[in-house]
Amino acid sequence: MDFAEVLPKIKDQIGFTDGVVITGGEPTVHPNLMDMIKQIKELGLLVKLDTNGTNPKLLKELVSEKLVDYVAMDVKGSFEKYNEICGVNIDTKKIQESIEFLIGQNDIDYMFRTTLYPILDESDFQGMAELLKGTKTFQLQQFIPNDFSNSQKVVHLPYRPDQAEKFIQIIKPHVGEVLLRGF
């Protein structure tokens, strides 16, 4: 759907909502993202950006121009398994740059979140604990199997709550708050 079709629908919601979530896929690959957000902000609405952190340059620009009010960044796992989890080669230096940028922010609220993809183990959470040290909020999300996630020979089942609790105990000393979603 073209943004020119979406903007009137957003305008119709003014008074019923106070913000818009920009999500995707990965929204920072959209060439007109900044202009779209500016139009939303001109309506007096808050903007939350969901990102994977692969475009730290644009993330920094959006934050510095006060075009986003909240950022939720997905951290897929430890950098050792990033490509396996994503199914493509990822420049983890860009991910690290985005993480470090957000952790250093005082002017914007943010959270990091990880979906408990079934190949993650305790060593991944130890790696993420170091990577996310000092972050305000970290959220663990339950993995929900679907045909795509189970298209390989191995069927992936979600972690049980007691398994998720082990991961929480690993990361908890390194972050401000740990949230659990989907259990």
C-alpha atoms as one frame of an Amber mdcrd trajectory, in Angstrom:
protein
   0.000   0.000   0.000   1.368   3.388  -0.950   1.984   5.864   1.889  -0.275
   8.386   0.120  -3.107   5.922   0.813  -2.020   5.298   4.405  -1.648   8.924
   5.543  -5.390   9.755   5.300  -6.156   6.634   7.355  -3.703   7.832  10.002
  -5.324  11.272   9.986  -8.727   9.632  10.503  -7.399   8.035  13.716  -6.244
  11.283  15.332  -8.087  11.542  18.630  -8.322   7.757  18.903  -4.611   7.065
  18.891  -1.526   8.961  19.949   1.113   7.173  17.909   2.172   5.086  14.958
   4.479   2.078  14.898   6.761   1.855  11.888   7.642  -1.799  11.395   8.341
  -4.182   8.562  10.260  -6.292   7.271  12.930  -3.748   7.944  11.591  -0.195
   7.631  15.010   1.481   7.361  15.447   0.057   3.852  12.537   2.217   2.635
  13.993   5.156   0.682  11.312   7.603   1.873  11.158   6.563   5.531  12.367
   9.897   6.889   9.832  11.882   4.842   6.999   9.555   5.885   7.894   9.913
   9.553   8.112  13.706   9.203   4.550  13.723   7.862   3.375  11.599  10.788
   5.174  13.829  13.313   3.569  16.926  11.720   0.230  15.428  12.787   1.426
  15.546  16.405   1.699  11.771  16.727   4.372   9.758  18.484   6.463   7.361
  16.403   7.884   4.010  17.471  10.427   2.382  15.159  10.884  -1.391  15.061
  14.265  -2.171  13.512  16.860  -4.881  13.155  19.687  -2.363  13.555  21.293
  -2.908  10.158  21.172   0.794   9.274  22.860   2.650  12.164  23.414   5.770
  10.058  19.686   6.289   9.456  18.850   5.275  13.031  21.192   7.976  14.353
  19.702  10.538  11.980  16.115   9.725  12.990  16.986   9.996  16.683  19.047
  13.178  16.323  16.248  14.887  14.380  13.745  13.740  17.039  11.667  11.900
  14.473  11.261   8.776  16.609  10.086   8.629  20.199  10.838   4.984  20.917
  12.988   2.293  19.276  12.551  -1.455  19.614  15.530  -3.278  18.138  15.640
  -6.981  17.486  18.832  -8.753  18.474  18.642 -12.165  16.856  21.233 -13.886
  19.048  24.953 -13.974  19.615  26.979 -12.746  16.674  28.328 -16.273  16.158
  24.847 -17.477  15.101  23.488 -14.302  13.487  23.827 -15.462   9.886  22.350
 -18.870  10.683  19.351 -17.350  12.455  18.737 -14.742   9.749  19.418 -17.062
   6.818  21.604 -14.386   5.155  24.966 -12.782   5.796  24.630  -9.866   8.211
  27.203  -7.163   8.909  27.222  -7.540  12.689  29.440  -4.456  12.999  26.399
  -2.417  11.973  24.258  -4.245  14.536  26.855  -3.533  17.212  27.010   0.138
  16.178  23.228   0.452  16.523  23.277  -1.280  19.916  26.050   0.953  21.249
  24.293   4.049  19.923  20.998   3.208  21.626  22.624   2.228  24.924  24.337
   5.625  24.920  21.052   7.501  24.505  19.420   9.519  27.247  16.977  11.399
  25.028  15.041   8.455  23.642  13.540   5.366  25.182  14.383   2.012  23.630
  14.347  -1.725  24.173  16.179  -4.676  22.739  14.313  -7.885  22.156  15.158
 -11.419  21.182  12.830 -14.096  19.933  13.662 -17.379  21.609  14.521 -19.130
  18.376  15.084 -22.777  19.312  18.742 -22.926  18.246  19.721 -20.358  20.888
  21.464 -21.742  23.952  23.052 -20.474  27.153  26.271 -19.471  25.378  24.247
 -17.212  23.059  22.718 -15.449  26.039  26.120 -15.057  27.658  27.303 -13.381
  24.439  24.223 -11.159  24.282  24.635 -10.232  27.956  28.040  -8.730  27.163
  26.756  -7.090  24.008  23.730  -5.514  25.739  25.448  -4.609  29.017  23.920
  -1.433  30.436  20.735  -1.517  28.376  17.511  -0.285  29.966  15.067  -2.938
  28.793  15.496  -6.370  27.250  12.535  -8.479  26.164  12.479 -12.198  25.475
   9.697 -13.196  23.102   8.359 -16.704  22.735   9.041 -18.383  19.400   5.864
 -19.289  17.554   6.442 -22.110  15.070   4.968 -21.825  11.601   5.389 -23.546
   8.259   8.271 -21.250   7.281  10.231 -21.702  10.514   9.771 -25.451  10.266
  10.434 -25.770   6.535  13.715 -27.556   7.196  14.126 -31.195   8.175  14.153
 -30.354  11.887  10.921 -29.265  13.556  11.526 -26.371  15.960   9.395 -26.242
  19.083   9.198 -23.285  21.469  11.091 -23.210  24.750   9.240 -24.026  27.948
   8.969 -21.259  30.586  11.576 -22.954  32.809  14.052 -22.917  29.911  13.364
 -19.230  29.270  13.945 -18.547  32.966  17.504 -19.910  32.638  18.177 -17.405
  29.865  16.695 -14.601  31.952  19.039 -15.429  34.827  22.039 -15.195  32.494
  21.159 -11.787  31.096  19.432 -10.175  34.087  22.587  -8.990  35.907  23.643
  -7.033  32.812  20.469  -5.105  31.956  17.997  -2.867  33.774  14.784  -4.810
  33.195  13.953  -8.139  31.557  10.468  -8.679  30.149   8.999 -11.989  29.024
   6.379 -11.992  26.274   4.240 -14.750  24.828   4.383 -17.319  27.623
